């Protein structure tokens, strides 16, 4: 019962934080709020881009290699492009970007906000009549909504090129890039890419919201900061897996574009 109560309290706390942040959305066009938005776009997007490109390139290559090894037995190597294209667009691209976001950005957000909370900087903001939800949470939520589609599309493209390079230079596959991308274009539709972007938006938004909530609700001394970071990353990863099932189920039920 205690665990269920803790989960429900966490959900309620995150929901209240979301509603408070949304209530200040009208302040985003102001000069200072826009500057914070640009800063968060840089932190969330630019600093995460290198590890996203490296990992997704490797994933696309490994996926092409493993599928080529399996397809060689019945002569279907020419369809590797469609397999890599659909897998990256619908599942692996948004999933890996969200996981890297949780580990790279989510942990940093939690550590920063938990440190501010423990050192009473958040209390000082409240004393000065500066809502933490407006100054600390809203720019991060808006930033992740802007940058997740960009990161996901880049992850897809890099993964596709990783698969193409492996197909070209692996002897038992021997699929040239023209054939690889021709098959990819034939079977990967706009809806597949769009569904992946929607999933990435959902994953990223909830990861940042959860990390902000855990950071702002950290209590105790400096030791609690590390515990809060660990809890935020674990909760984010579990949440991504749960959301992946439900968003996939919803998106599949929507007719094709």
Secondary structure in CASP SS format (residue, H / E / C, confidence):
PFRMAT SS
TARGET T0000
AUTHOR 0000-0000-0000
METHOD secondary structure of the structure
MODEL  1
X C 1.00
X H 1.00
X H 1.00
X H 1.00
X H 1.00
X H 1.00
X H 1.00
X H 1.00
X H 1.00
X H 1.00
X H 1.00
X H 1.00
X H 1.00
X H 1.00
X H 1.00
X H 1.00
X H 1.00
X H 1.00
X H 1.00
X H 1.00
X H 1.00
X H 1.00
X H 1.00
X C 1.00
X H 1.00
X H 1.00
X H 1.00
X C 1.00
X C 1.00
X C 1.00
X H 1.00
X H 1.00
X H 1.00
X H 1.00
X H 1.00
X H 1.00
X H 1.00
X H 1.00
X H 1.00
X H 1.00
X H 1.00
X H 1.00
X H 1.00
X H 1.00
X H 1.00
X H 1.00
X H 1.00
X H 1.00
X H 1.00
X H 1.00
X H 1.00
X H 1.00
X H 1.00
X H 1.00
X H 1.00
X H 1.00
X H 1.00
X H 1.00
X H 1.00
X H 1.00
X H 1.00
X H 1.00
X H 1.00
X H 1.00
X H 1.00
X H 1.00
X H 1.00
X H 1.00
X H 1.00
X H 1.00
X H 1.00
X H 1.00
X H 1.00
X H 1.00
X C 1.00
X C 1.00
X H 1.00
X H 1.00
X H 1.00
X H 1.00
X H 1.00
X H 1.00
X H 1.00
X H 1.00
X H 1.00
X H 1.00
X H 1.00
X H 1.00
X H 1.00
X H 1.00
X H 1.00
X H 1.00
X H 1.00
X H 1.00
X H 1.00
X H 1.00
X H 1.00
X H 1.00
X H 1.00
X H 1.00
X H 1.00
X H 1.00
X H 1.00
X H 1.00
X H 1.00
X H 1.00
X H 1.00
X H 1.00
X H 1.00
X H 1.00
X H 1.00
X H 1.00
X H 1.00
X H 1.00
X H 1.00
X H 1.00
X H 1.00
X H 1.00
X C 1.00
X C 1.00
X H 1.00
X H 1.00
X H 1.00
X H 1.00
X H 1.00
X H 1.00
X H 1.00
X C 1.00
X C 1.00
X C 1.00
X C 1.00
X H 1.00
X H 1.00
X H 1.00
X H 1.00
X H 1.00
X H 1.00
X H 1.00
X H 1.00
X H 1.00
X H 1.00
X H 1.00
X H 1.00
X H 1.00
X H 1.00
X H 1.00
X H 1.00
X H 1.00
X H 1.00
X H 1.00
X H 1.00
X H 1.00
X H 1.00
X H 1.00
X H 1.00
X H 1.00
X H 1.00
X H 1.00
X H 1.00
X H 1.00
X H 1.00
X H 1.00
X H 1.00
X H 1.00
X H 1.00
X H 1.00
X H 1.00
X H 1.00
X H 1.00
X C 1.00
X C 1.00
X C 1.00
X C 1.00
X C 1.00
X C 1.00
X C 1.00
X H 1.00
X H 1.00
X H 1.00
X H 1.00
X H 1.00
X H 1.00
X H 1.00
X H 1.00
X H 1.00
X H 1.00
X H 1.00
X C 1.00
X C 1.00
X H 1.00
X H 1.00
X H 1.00
X H 1.00
X H 1.00
X H 1.00
X H 1.00
X H 1.00
X H 1.00
X H 1.00
X H 1.00
X H 1.00
X H 1.00
X H 1.00
X H 1.00
X H 1.00
X H 1.00
X H 1.00
X H 1.00
X H 1.00
X H 1.00
X H 1.00
X H 1.00
X H 1.00
X H 1.00
X H 1.00
X H 1.00
X C 1.00
X C 1.00
X C 1.00
X C 1.00
X C 1.00
X C 1.00
X H 1.00
X H 1.00
X H 1.00
X H 1.00
X H 1.00
X H 1.00
X H 1.00
X H 1.00
X H 1.00
X H 1.00
X H 1.00
X H 1.00
X H 1.00
X H 1.00
X H 1.00
X H 1.00
X H 1.00
X H 1.00
X H 1.00
X H 1.00
X H 1.00
X H 1.00
X H 1.00
X H 1.00
X H 1.00
X H 1.00
X H 1.00
X H 1.00
X H 1.00
X H 1.00
X H 1.00
X C 1.00
X C 1.00
X C 1.00
X C 1.00
END
